[in-house]
Amino acid sequence: MNVQSKPSKLIKGGTGDWEVVIGMEVHAQVTSNAKLFSGASTAFGGEPNSHVSLVDAAMPGMLPVINEECVRQAVRTGLGLNAKINLRSVFDRKNYFYPDLPQGYQISQYKQPIVGEGEVTVAMPDGETVTIGIERLHLEQDAGKSLHDQHPAMSAIDLNRSGVALMEIVSKPDIRSSEQAQAYLAKLQSILRYLGTCDGDMEKGNLRADVNVSVRRAGETGLGTRCEIKNMNSFRFIGEAVEYEARRQIEIIEDGGEIVQETRLYDPEAGETRSMRSKEEAHDYRYFPDPDLLPLEFDQIYVDELKQHLPELPDQKRARFAAELGLSAYDADVLVAEKALADFFEELAKSRDAKLAANWVLNDLTGRLNKEGKSIEDTPVSAAQLGAILDLIAEGAISGKIAKDLFEIVWSEGGEPRAIVEQRGMKQVTDVGAIEKVVDEIVAKNPDKVADAKSNPKAIGWFVGQVMKASGGKANPQAVNDVLKKKLGL
């Protein structure tokens, strides 16, 4: 499932055009109260080593027991990725030196994962739609955390994360630019949040990605040698790392060198990737089925039951917003990207003009939120309050300009919009007699402007502005236009 390149995605090198090829391994922490193989808490932020059971500490004789909720969440995620659900999967031991995983190996899945091939459709800002193939999704344990800044000569280990369930979602090498890589991860984060299978919090490390980058000359179909950039937990840094790594590889090849397959880290301060270690091939991990765990088996009825109760996902919601509410593809895309924003909009748009509601959410509300560095969850203006403002506009009680002022008052001070309009005398003036009085005064004082308007009807705009100014923005703009046309004989 290769994505066809567009010329704009090619990178210019000294000897011709190049194409970047990207695949991603995304680690998503499963939303569950207990760990994958123990009953220890998964809560974030506890005292170091306070969420550690005897199983997590690898005490002799302790056996892992699968957490069914984690299995359920993995299957639901697979369904959300339009992927094949494997009714039989196997847990393997992955042998590797883990300083912060006491058992000395990781319980993961290798040849027989719980979820097989699927796909994610990503809408790009330029209107292009890209389909990224999913290779697999498997369950595995997270490792603990090594802390190197607690003592001058020793490292400390916090095992609170050790054994927490992760879903590793592996994409096919279908991504062709840093922008696509960022958009793919954002879409994946959105799907996980809609499903409730991972909170997608990148700051806490609950969603992080290993990004595999290789380059090839434009028109080639084979894959170049890839380098893996580990543990990326920022959209911006992923974009920067891909751009840097692609150019680094192009320069090496154009200078006659060869790319060495290796694991690299991104240094955001220096804006460059650095070598971490040469990349071991999978067989070096000496995978073998975990003898303490039976193969994981369930039937199609179990899968169908979970599928039946899936929530509406971003693509379905986007299609509904466009078809039923008449929103543009762009507006629908932006609204559904964040579940909380989509929920806010839906509550606001109930029995109201959906396009007007979308404009207020996307321009006024999110603009103000972005300005103050707030998320939709932190908005001081509720959907009910904004809805009251839209109702006042629809009733003709306030103009669009007054509505903006009212929004600012509600944002800063709170309160019920209708009551604020009454208390502060913000109601729109629709009394034609009162408007005529203002118009007569302005017309009498500006005979030259009257002549301009008669020869050029567009000049009426000056009069509209003057009347609105004189009325403190309260005059009904349509009534003002009608009165002016009548008085000026237009």
Sequence and secondary structure as in RCSB ss.txt:
>XXXX:A:sequence
MNVQSKPSKLIKGGTGDWEVVIGMEVHAQVTSNAKLFSGASTAFGGEPNSHVSLVDAAMPGMLPVINEECVRQAV
RTGLGLNAKINLRSVFDRKNYFYPDLPQGYQISQYKQPIVGEGEVTVAMPDGETVTIGIERLHLEQDAGKSLHDQ
HPAMSAIDLNRSGVALMEIVSKPDIRSSEQAQAYLAKLQSILRYLGTCDGDMEKGNLRADVNVSVRRAGETGLGT
RCEIKNMNSFRFIGEAVEYEARRQIEIIEDGGEIVQETRLYDPEAGETRSMRSKEEAHDYRYFPDPDLLPLEFDQ
IYVDELKQHLPELPDQKRARFAAELGLSAYDADVLVAEKALADFFEELAKSRDAKLAANWVLNDLTGRLNKEGKS
IEDTPVSAAQLGAILDLIAEGAISGKIAKDLFEIVWSEGGEPRAIVEQRGMKQVTDVGAIEKVVDEIVAKNPDKV
ADAKSNPKAIGWFVGQVMKASGGKANPQAVNDVLKKKLGL
>XXXX:A:secstr
      GGG EEETTEEEEEEEEEEEEEE   SB SSS  B  TT STTSS  TTTTT TT      HHHHHHHH
HHHHHTT  B SEE  EEEE   TT TTSEEEE  SS SB  EEEEEE TTS EEEEEEEEEEEEE   EEESSS
 SS  EEE SSTT EEEEEEE S B SHHHHHHHHHHHHHHHHHHTS    TTTTSEEEEEEEEEEETT  S   
 EEEEEE  HHHHHHHHHHHHHHHHHHHHTT     EEEEEETTTTEEEEEEE   GGGG  EE TTS  EE  H
HHHHHHHHT    HHHHHHHHHHHH   HHHHHHHHHSHHHHHHHHHHHTTS HHHHHHIIIIIIHHHHHHTT  
GGG SS HHHHHHHHHHHHTTSS HHHHHHHHHHHHHH   HHHHHHHTT   B  HHHHHHHHHHHHHH HHHH
HHHHH GGGHHHHHHHHHHHTTT B HHHHHHHHHHHHT 
